[in-house]
């Protein structure tokens, strides 16, 4: 289940949007300011962020800037949803790194379409990163320095090893869910455990880790 962080100090908007997204199959976390949102992001990074602009303590623009300065936040899909519809506000939002900017009041079908488009784009980007890492490593590793002995066993459970093998082939969580007959939430849980055990922060680093150490996906 893909996770969305909704950041808005207006309780009604936060509740309505959160309930609608949950009804569409997403897991939603909410924050009322940029400071609270950053704390949530650091502890449990979402798959996409929807943020208001005008908020207390830290506004949406500053939140977006800080998010883009973190390693995990550089490619995070980010949508502004604001009552500020002036062109200057939209331009600033895009200039600091937002992927889209919608103005309140909004149509639920429109924001759902934007969310789906941004998540699909994110999946394509990560798949391309995996492909480039695989090609780059294949080109730069010379035969004479390939490991003779098999790589050391990973500190993973059998279920985590299966997910590990799928990830390094470039499959998304949804694809892994279908291939292994488990829920997307279970895939995400295994992935979080893998990252923690291997001291890795994201999928691209996991693929690089596997290729550099000679790990290969299991043969079908």
SETILO-15632 format. One record per residue (C-alpha): x, y, z; residue in three letters; residue number from 1. Coordinates in nm, 3 decimals, always signed. Example, Ala and Ser with C-alpha at 12.3 -4.5 7.8 and 13.67 -1.06 7.14 Angstrom:
2
<px->+1.230 | py->-0.450 | pz->+0.780 | res->ALA | n->1>
<px->+1.367 | py->-0.106 | pz->+0.714 | res->SER | n->2>
***
This chain:
220
<px->+0.000 | py->+0.000 | pz->+0.000 | res->UNK | n->1>
<px->+0.149 | py->+0.329 | pz->-0.110 | res->UNK | n->2>
<px->+0.182 | py->+0.596 | pz->+0.157 | res->UNK | n->3>
<px->+0.088 | py->+0.962 | pz->+0.122 | res->UNK | n->4>
<px->+0.180 | py->+1.241 | pz->+0.363 | res->UNK | n->5>
<px->-0.084 | py->+1.517 | pz->+0.375 | res->UNK | n->6>
<px->+0.040 | py->+1.845 | pz->+0.525 | res->UNK | n->7>
<px->-0.226 | py->+2.106 | pz->+0.601 | res->UNK | n->8>
<px->-0.316 | py->+2.311 | pz->+0.908 | res->UNK | n->9>
<px->-0.685 | py->+2.321 | pz->+0.806 | res->UNK | n->10>
<px->-0.839 | py->+2.025 | pz->+0.987 | res->UNK | n->11>
<px->-1.140 | py->+1.999 | pz->+0.753 | res->UNK | n->12>
<px->-0.930 | py->+1.989 | pz->+0.436 | res->UNK | n->13>
<px->-0.687 | py->+1.743 | pz->+0.594 | res->UNK | n->14>
<px->-0.969 | py->+1.512 | pz->+0.704 | res->UNK | n->15>
<px->-1.162 | py->+1.522 | pz->+0.376 | res->UNK | n->16>
<px->-0.854 | py->+1.466 | pz->+0.162 | res->UNK | n->17>
<px->-0.718 | py->+1.197 | pz->+0.392 | res->UNK | n->18>
<px->-1.044 | py->+1.002 | pz->+0.398 | res->UNK | n->19>
<px->-1.079 | py->+1.025 | pz->+0.022 | res->UNK | n->20>
<px->-0.727 | py->+0.899 | pz->-0.045 | res->UNK | n->21>
<px->-0.772 | py->+0.614 | pz->+0.204 | res->UNK | n->22>
<px->-1.094 | py->+0.516 | pz->+0.023 | res->UNK | n->23>
<px->-0.882 | py->+0.489 | pz->-0.292 | res->UNK | n->24>
<px->-0.644 | py->+0.240 | pz->-0.130 | res->UNK | n->25>
<px->-0.365 | py->+0.465 | pz->+0.001 | res->UNK | n->26>
<px->-0.228 | py->+0.482 | pz->+0.354 | res->UNK | n->27>
<px->-0.238 | py->+0.842 | pz->+0.473 | res->UNK | n->28>
<px->-0.038 | py->+1.023 | pz->+0.739 | res->UNK | n->29>
<px->-0.118 | py->+1.383 | pz->+0.834 | res->UNK | n->30>
<px->+0.078 | py->+1.681 | pz->+0.965 | res->UNK | n->31>
<px->-0.025 | py->+2.039 | pz->+1.043 | res->UNK | n->32>
<px->+0.306 | py->+2.213 | pz->+0.969 | res->UNK | n->33>
<px->+0.630 | py->+2.170 | pz->+0.780 | res->UNK | n->34>
<px->+0.816 | py->+2.095 | pz->+1.104 | res->UNK | n->35>
<px->+0.581 | py->+1.811 | pz->+1.195 | res->UNK | n->36>
<px->+0.594 | py->+1.684 | pz->+0.836 | res->UNK | n->37>
<px->+0.975 | py->+1.671 | pz->+0.837 | res->UNK | n->38>
<px->+0.967 | py->+1.468 | pz->+1.159 | res->UNK | n->39>
<px->+0.725 | py->+1.219 | pz->+1.005 | res->UNK | n->40>
<px->+0.932 | py->+1.204 | pz->+0.686 | res->UNK | n->41>
<px->+1.253 | py->+1.124 | pz->+0.877 | res->UNK | n->42>
<px->+1.089 | py->+0.841 | pz->+1.073 | res->UNK | n->43>
<px->+0.867 | py->+0.689 | pz->+0.805 | res->UNK | n->44>
<px->+0.928 | py->+0.829 | pz->+0.455 | res->UNK | n->45>
<px->+0.610 | py->+0.832 | pz->+0.242 | res->UNK | n->46>
<px->+0.582 | py->+0.761 | pz->-0.129 | res->UNK | n->47>
<px->+0.431 | py->+1.103 | pz->-0.206 | res->UNK | n->48>
<px->+0.369 | py->+1.437 | pz->-0.032 | res->UNK | n->49>
<px->+0.069 | py->+1.671 | pz->-0.067 | res->UNK | n->50>
<px->+0.128 | py->+2.001 | pz->+0.111 | res->UNK | n->51>
<px->-0.047 | py->+2.331 | pz->+0.173 | res->UNK | n->52>
<px->+0.159 | py->+2.650 | pz->+0.139 | res->UNK | n->53>
<px->+0.042 | py->+2.878 | pz->+0.422 | res->UNK | n->54>
<px->+0.100 | py->+2.702 | pz->+0.757 | res->UNK | n->55>
<px->+0.228 | py->+2.799 | pz->+1.103 | res->UNK | n->56>
<px->+0.585 | py->+2.730 | pz->+1.224 | res->UNK | n->57>
<px->+0.712 | py->+2.632 | pz->+0.878 | res->UNK | n->58>
<px->+0.526 | py->+2.699 | pz->+0.554 | res->UNK | n->59>
<px->+0.503 | py->+2.463 | pz->+0.259 | res->UNK | n->60>
<px->+0.770 | py->+2.635 | pz->+0.054 | res->UNK | n->61>
<px->+1.033 | py->+2.598 | pz->+0.327 | res->UNK | n->62>
<px->+0.922 | py->+2.241 | pz->+0.392 | res->UNK | n->63>
<px->+0.969 | py->+2.158 | pz->+0.022 | res->UNK | n->64>
<px->+1.314 | py->+2.321 | pz->+0.017 | res->UNK | n->65>
<px->+1.430 | py->+2.121 | pz->+0.317 | res->UNK | n->66>
<px->+1.283 | py->+1.800 | pz->+0.182 | res->UNK | n->67>
<px->+1.467 | py->+1.845 | pz->-0.147 | res->UNK | n->68>
<px->+1.794 | py->+1.888 | pz->+0.045 | res->UNK | n->69>
<px->+1.769 | py->+1.538 | pz->+0.194 | res->UNK | n->70>
<px->+1.889 | py->+1.226 | pz->+0.016 | res->UNK | n->71>
<px->+1.553 | py->+1.048 | pz->+0.030 | res->UNK | n->72>
<px->+1.358 | py->+1.363 | pz->-0.054 | res->UNK | n->73>
<px->+1.533 | py->+1.461 | pz->-0.376 | res->UNK | n->74>
<px->+1.307 | py->+1.247 | pz->-0.595 | res->UNK | n->75>
<px->+1.002 | py->+1.234 | pz->-0.368 | res->UNK | n->76>
<px->+0.683 | py->+1.321 | pz->-0.563 | res->UNK | n->77>
<px->+0.561 | py->+1.652 | pz->-0.417 | res->UNK | n->78>
<px->+0.228 | py->+1.824 | pz->-0.489 | res->UNK | n->79>
<px->+0.124 | py->+2.162 | pz->-0.353 | res->UNK | n->80>
<px->-0.247 | py->+2.199 | pz->-0.274 | res->UNK | n->81>
<px->-0.310 | py->+2.559 | pz->-0.175 | res->UNK | n->82>
<px->-0.565 | py->+2.835 | pz->-0.156 | res->UNK | n->83>
<px->-0.305 | py->+3.065 | pz->-0.309 | res->UNK | n->84>
<px->-0.378 | py->+3.061 | pz->-0.679 | res->UNK | n->85>
<px->-0.165 | py->+3.358 | pz->-0.786 | res->UNK | n->86>
<px->+0.081 | py->+3.287 | pz->-1.066 | res->UNK | n->87>
<px->+0.370 | py->+3.409 | pz->-0.846 | res->UNK | n->88>
<px->+0.290 | py->+3.142 | pz->-0.587 | res->UNK | n->89>
<px->+0.269 | py->+2.871 | pz->-0.852 | res->UNK | n->90>
<px->+0.599 | py->+2.977 | pz->-1.006 | res->UNK | n->91>
<px->+0.772 | py->+2.975 | pz->-0.668 | res->UNK | n->92>
<px->+0.631 | py->+2.633 | pz->-0.588 | res->UNK | n->93>
<px->+0.766 | py->+2.483 | pz->-0.909 | res->UNK | n->94>
<px->+1.098 | py->+2.668 | pz->-0.883 | res->UNK | n->95>
<px->+1.180 | py->+2.515 | pz->-0.544 | res->UNK | n->96>
<px->+1.112 | py->+2.163 | pz->-0.666 | res->UNK | n->97>
<px->+0.739 | py->+2.083 | pz->-0.651 | res->UNK | n->98>
<px->+0.616 | py->+1.841 | pz->-0.917 | res->UNK | n->99>
<px->+0.267 | py->+1.988 | pz->-0.935 | res->UNK | n->100>
<px->+0.054 | py->+2.270 | pz->-0.792 | res->UNK | n->101>
<px->-0.323 | py->+2.252 | pz->-0.744 | res->UNK | n->102>
<px->-0.549 | py->+2.529 | pz->-0.616 | res->UNK | n->103>
<px->-0.826 | py->+2.488 | pz->-0.358 | res->UNK | n->104>
<px->-1.110 | py->+2.414 | pz->-0.387 | res->UNK | n->105>
<px->-1.017 | py->+2.099 | pz->-0.574 | res->UNK | n->106>
<px->-1.199 | py->+1.819 | pz->-0.751 | res->UNK | n->107>
<px->-1.130 | py->+1.478 | pz->-0.597 | res->UNK | n->108>
<px->-1.097 | py->+1.315 | pz->-0.941 | res->UNK | n->109>
<px->-0.831 | py->+1.568 | pz->-1.042 | res->UNK | n->110>
<px->-0.612 | py->+1.522 | pz->-0.737 | res->UNK | n->111>
<px->-0.644 | py->+1.144 | pz->-0.764 | res->UNK | n->112>
<px->-0.528 | py->+1.161 | pz->-1.126 | res->UNK | n->113>
<px->-0.232 | py->+1.380 | pz->-1.021 | res->UNK | n->114>
<px->-0.138 | py->+1.140 | pz->-0.741 | res->UNK | n->115>
<px->-0.150 | py->+0.837 | pz->-0.971 | res->UNK | n->116>
<px->+0.054 | py->+1.015 | pz->-1.238 | res->UNK | n->117>
<px->+0.325 | py->+1.123 | pz->-0.995 | res->UNK | n->118>
<px->+0.352 | py->+0.780 | pz->-0.834 | res->UNK | n->119>
<px->+0.377 | py->+0.611 | pz->-1.173 | res->UNK | n->120>
<px->+0.645 | py->+0.860 | pz->-1.277 | res->UNK | n->121>
<px->+0.835 | py->+0.786 | pz->-0.955 | res->UNK | n->122>
<px->+0.821 | py->+0.411 | pz->-1.027 | res->UNK | n->123>
<px->+0.958 | py->+0.467 | pz->-1.378 | res->UNK | n->124>
<px->+1.243 | py->+0.683 | pz->-1.245 | res->UNK | n->125>
<px->+1.345 | py->+0.423 | pz->-0.986 | res->UNK | n->126>
<px->+1.326 | py->+0.143 | pz->-1.241 | res->UNK | n->127>
<px->+1.550 | py->+0.344 | pz->-1.475 | res->UNK | n->128>
<px->+1.799 | py->+0.408 | pz->-1.192 | res->UNK | n->129>
<px->+1.812 | py->+0.034 | pz->-1.128 | res->UNK | n->130>
<px->+1.869 | py->-0.036 | pz->-1.499 | res->UNK | n->131>
<px->+2.146 | py->+0.223 | pz->-1.524 | res->UNK | n->132>
<px->+2.318 | py->+0.091 | pz->-1.213 | res->UNK | n->133>
<px->+2.304 | py->-0.262 | pz->-1.348 | res->UNK | n->134>
<px->+2.443 | py->-0.157 | pz->-1.687 | res->UNK | n->135>
<px->+2.710 | py->+0.065 | pz->-1.531 | res->UNK | n->136>
<px->+2.833 | py->-0.208 | pz->-1.299 | res->UNK | n->137>
<px->+2.832 | py->-0.466 | pz->-1.577 | res->UNK | n->138>
<px->+3.052 | py->-0.240 | pz->-1.791 | res->UNK | n->139>
<px->+3.300 | py->-0.140 | pz->-1.521 | res->UNK | n->140>
<px->+3.361 | py->-0.475 | pz->-1.350 | res->UNK | n->141>
<px->+3.645 | py->-0.663 | pz->-1.522 | res->UNK | n->142>
<px->+3.636 | py->-1.044 | pz->-1.537 | res->UNK | n->143>
<px->+3.964 | py->-1.080 | pz->-1.349 | res->UNK | n->144>
<px->+3.825 | py->-0.909 | pz->-1.039 | res->UNK | n->145>
<px->+3.496 | py->-1.098 | pz->-1.023 | res->UNK | n->146>
<px->+3.466 | py->-1.282 | pz->-0.690 | res->UNK | n->147>
<px->+3.579 | py->-1.645 | pz->-0.705 | res->UNK | n->148>
<px->+3.397 | py->-1.752 | pz->-0.390 | res->UNK | n->149>
<px->+3.021 | py->-1.708 | pz->-0.358 | res->UNK | n->150>
<px->+2.914 | py->-1.392 | pz->-0.178 | res->UNK | n->151>
<px->+2.869 | py->-1.406 | pz->+0.200 | res->UNK | n->152>
<px->+2.522 | py->-1.505 | pz->+0.324 | res->UNK | n->153>
<px->+2.293 | py->-1.212 | pz->+0.387 | res->UNK | n->154>
<px->+2.148 | py->-1.157 | pz->+0.738 | res->UNK | n->155>
<px->+1.796 | py->-1.190 | pz->+0.597 | res->UNK | n->156>
<px->+1.503 | py->-1.422 | pz->+0.651 | res->UNK | n->157>
<px->+1.398 | py->-1.645 | pz->+0.359 | res->UNK | n->158>
<px->+1.104 | py->-1.413 | pz->+0.287 | res->UNK | n->159>
<px->+1.332 | py->-1.108 | pz->+0.290 | res->UNK | n->160>
<px->+1.577 | py->-1.284 | pz->+0.057 | res->UNK | n->161>
<px->+1.296 | py->-1.340 | pz->-0.194 | res->UNK | n->162>
<px->+1.203 | py->-0.971 | pz->-0.182 | res->UNK | n->163>
<px->+1.572 | py->-0.879 | pz->-0.209 | res->UNK | n->164>
<px->+1.599 | py->-1.089 | pz->-0.526 | res->UNK | n->165>
<px->+1.298 | py->-0.918 | pz->-0.680 | res->UNK | n->166>
<px->+1.417 | py->-0.565 | pz->-0.598 | res->UNK | n->167>
<px->+1.758 | py->-0.612 | pz->-0.758 | res->UNK | n->168>
<px->+1.580 | py->-0.716 | pz->-1.078 | res->UNK | n->169>
<px->+1.406 | py->-0.377 | pz->-1.083 | res->UNK | n->170>
<px->+1.054 | py->-0.479 | pz->-0.987 | res->UNK | n->171>
<px->+0.829 | py->-0.228 | pz->-0.808 | res->UNK | n->172>
<px->+0.649 | py->-0.310 | pz->-0.481 | res->UNK | n->173>
<px->+0.324 | py->-0.371 | pz->-0.668 | res->UNK | n->174>
<px->+0.494 | py->-0.608 | pz->-0.913 | res->UNK | n->175>
<px->+0.669 | py->-0.791 | pz->-0.628 | res->UNK | n->176>
<px->+0.334 | py->-0.825 | pz->-0.452 | res->UNK | n->177>
<px->+0.185 | py->-0.996 | pz->-0.756 | res->UNK | n->178>
<px->+0.490 | py->-1.213 | pz->-0.824 | res->UNK | n->179>
<px->+0.527 | py->-1.338 | pz->-0.466 | res->UNK | n->180>
<px->+0.155 | py->-1.347 | pz->-0.381 | res->UNK | n->181>
<px->+0.189 | py->-1.119 | pz->-0.080 | res->UNK | n->182>
<px->+0.034 | py->-0.781 | pz->+0.000 | res->UNK | n->183>
<px->+0.209 | py->-0.453 | pz->-0.089 | res->UNK | n->184>
<px->+0.220 | py->-0.373 | pz->+0.284 | res->UNK | n->185>
<px->+0.411 | py->-0.697 | pz->+0.349 | res->UNK | n->186>
<px->+0.652 | py->-0.611 | pz->+0.066 | res->UNK | n->187>
<px->+0.712 | py->-0.269 | pz->+0.222 | res->UNK | n->188>
<px->+0.764 | py->-0.423 | pz->+0.567 | res->UNK | n->189>
<px->+1.023 | py->-0.669 | pz->+0.430 | res->UNK | n->190>
<px->+1.193 | py->-0.389 | pz->+0.238 | res->UNK | n->191>
<px->+1.217 | py->-0.173 | pz->+0.551 | res->UNK | n->192>
<px->+1.373 | py->-0.463 | pz->+0.740 | res->UNK | n->193>
<px->+1.621 | py->-0.527 | pz->+0.456 | res->UNK | n->194>
<px->+1.726 | py->-0.160 | pz->+0.449 | res->UNK | n->195>
<px->+1.777 | py->-0.164 | pz->+0.827 | res->UNK | n->196>
<px->+1.978 | py->-0.487 | pz->+0.834 | res->UNK | n->197>
<px->+2.204 | py->-0.386 | pz->+0.543 | res->UNK | n->198>
<px->+2.236 | py->-0.022 | pz->+0.655 | res->UNK | n->199>
<px->+2.093 | py->+0.102 | pz->+0.325 | res->UNK | n->200>
<px->+1.855 | py->+0.392 | pz->+0.265 | res->UNK | n->201>
<px->+1.683 | py->+0.322 | pz->-0.066 | res->UNK | n->202>
<px->+1.630 | py->+0.080 | pz->-0.355 | res->UNK | n->203>
<px->+1.904 | py->+0.227 | pz->-0.574 | res->UNK | n->204>
<px->+2.161 | py->+0.175 | pz->-0.296 | res->UNK | n->205>
<px->+2.034 | py->-0.182 | pz->-0.250 | res->UNK | n->206>
<px->+2.089 | py->-0.264 | pz->-0.618 | res->UNK | n->207>
<px->+2.437 | py->-0.110 | pz->-0.606 | res->UNK | n->208>
<px->+2.513 | py->-0.312 | pz->-0.289 | res->UNK | n->209>
<px->+2.404 | py->-0.636 | pz->-0.458 | res->UNK | n->210>
<px->+2.594 | py->-0.579 | pz->-0.782 | res->UNK | n->211>
<px->+2.918 | py->-0.472 | pz->-0.616 | res->UNK | n->212>
<px->+2.919 | py->-0.780 | pz->-0.392 | res->UNK | n->213>
<px->+2.822 | py->-1.034 | pz->-0.654 | res->UNK | n->214>
<px->+2.468 | py->-1.113 | pz->-0.541 | res->UNK | n->215>
<px->+2.241 | py->-1.230 | pz->-0.819 | res->UNK | n->216>
<px->+1.865 | py->-1.288 | pz->-0.831 | res->UNK | n->217>
<px->+1.760 | py->-1.653 | pz->-0.796 | res->UNK | n->218>
<px->+1.719 | py->-1.847 | pz->-1.118 | res->UNK | n->219>
<px->+1.360 | py->-1.910 | pz->-1.221 | res->UNK | n->220>
***
